[in-house]
Amino acid sequence: MSDKEDFKMSLLEVKNVTKKFGGLTAVNSVSLSVNEGQIVGLIGPNGAGKTTLFNCIAGLFCPNSGEIFFNNFKINGKQPHEICEKGLVRTFQIVKILNKLTVLDNVIVGAFLRSKNVKSAKKKAEKIIDFCSLSHVKHAKGSELTVGIKKRVEVARALATDPKLILFDEVMAGLNPKEGKEAVRLIYKIRELGITILMVEHVMEIIMPISDKIVVLELGKKIMEGSSEEVSKNEKVINAYLGVKS
Amino acid sequence: MSKKAIFVWVIFLSMLLIFPFLIEAPYIMHIAIMIFFYTTLGASWNILSGYAGQLNLGQSVFLGVGGYTTAILLVRFGINPWIGMIAGVIAAVSLSWMIGFPCFRLQGRYFAIATMAIVQIVYLVIGRWQFAGGARGLSYPLVGWGLKNFAFREKFPYYYIAMVFMLIAICLTYYIEKSHLGYYFKTIREDKDVASAMGINVLKYKMIAITFSSFLSSICGTFYGQYLLFIDPDTMFLLSVPIMLVTMIGGFGFLLGPLIGAAVLIPTQEVARIFWSGSGRAIDQLIYGSLIVIIVVLQPRGLMGIYDSLRNNIIKLLK
């Protein structure tokens, strides 16, 4: 495939993005592309720059250099709410749901993006709550929920914005194995809806099997990109995680 | 709204409507007018600081700008106070945008500090501006009585106007609560980052909140000037604390908070003053102050918060 065709096809295109904080270069000229319908995993040891890259894509940070295109719109430098409107939504690493509101209200907030009508937002929210198997806690307040349920509420809320692509920031963190399996099932269900997924993950047993493609970062640089198999066998990646073989 | 709630509101409104026919003592009417007045002001503060979470420590500046615009137009240019009220709204809302637009992009504390500064600045400027009456203030000329002139000899027309203002404030708050605005404001209040991530233009919605807030305070300012037929900086710019108090005691972020707060605090203040201020030992102030401290310590969400907790606990007990 030629480069031009690749560009036209990819939903999210990150080109040579660099983000510095003072003297620290958190993300160093990273490029990656995500095609529509893919599940792409972003892995790397702590401090690799994964969340910073996510924040650049989501609009929380403005890259020092480089460009980010989503659905052929340039989104670097745009505000988070504009990016969300374009169809790119993110979840947070430390789960941020509105504790004083109920689960239903949390999801309704997301639904309002596409329609300001309360009734239709409520209907949409209830459908999504069903989809995410959250009906049993629909009226519970955020503060009363366990971490696993909170994370699912965040996902539901993100889905309510009718996204084309979701950025999952360590959505598996803090889940027990059973919850992890349910989360994977939900991710597949989301892909079936036609939504593209870019996820940061540390839990290898989960991210490797489900990703179409894995991108590996270390100390701000992309060191490898390929299928899960290629990545798991790659020496650079193994060194990054386990240290250089002596 | 449930049928029961509508019924309660109809009864309540009817009682308010016939009240002036039952009680004619001017002092009691004055207290009622003050309750409506502070409810409206409390509601204006509640929208911005209670629902949207943007702490405004100088709400009185909008009251004052509204009042002074009307006063200056009337006293210096002979312009009808109703027109003056519209001008007051334009002035107050413009001021609110000038404060909000730069400050809302910063952390909340900077907006709070800015509001503290603005009210002081305007207070001092007006106090030295002879055209606006300076520190002595302006006495309103008696151009005539009646609705056309927004000036009355009896208290009951003021009562009804204040009541209408209060109802406007409550209806506006109710609309906010039931529409997407309420959800968006509460989201912004709890977590700006989450709001942004949900596609909410945080700056836009904060500006909407402050527009409603300054609008309501401004019409109260016009009203107050017309009620007293006099205006001075102390009357107009030093009310920020009672405004906040009324809302916080009644229930911060609740629809009925300002109403309950005003209905409790103002009679209490008056009763305490009547019965206990005579000794000169400020016992009335002690009682008033103690009441505030007790409520704030027991339940920071105010009386509505107490009601809400009680209701939730009863529901839990019954389950």
Interface residues (C-beta under 8 A of the other chain):
Chain A: A58 G59 L60 Q79 P80 H81 C84 E85 V89 R90 F92 K96 I97 L98 N99 K100 L101 D105 I108 V109 G110 F112 L113 K116 V118 A121 R157 T161
Chain B: K178 S179 H180 Y183 Y184 K186 T187 E190 D191 D193 V194 A195 S196 A197 M198 G199 I200 N201 V202
